[in-house]
């Protein structure tokens, strides 16, 4: 992913992790927040 901050361009290599939504842990501004549970291989 190419990012640009204050004129400096750099590439961010963000690792992707397979997750599933867990139980609801709360609400923020009317949106439900869920746990992110990492899938076991």
C-alpha positions, 0 to 999 in steps of 0.5 A: 500500500502506497502512503503519502504523508506531508510530501513523503511517499512510502510503502506500508507492508501491512501483514494480513491476518485471517480473522473472524468477528467474535462476540460484541464487546461494546458500541461506539457511536452507534456501531457495534464493536466485535472482537477480532479472533485470529483463525487457527490454521 
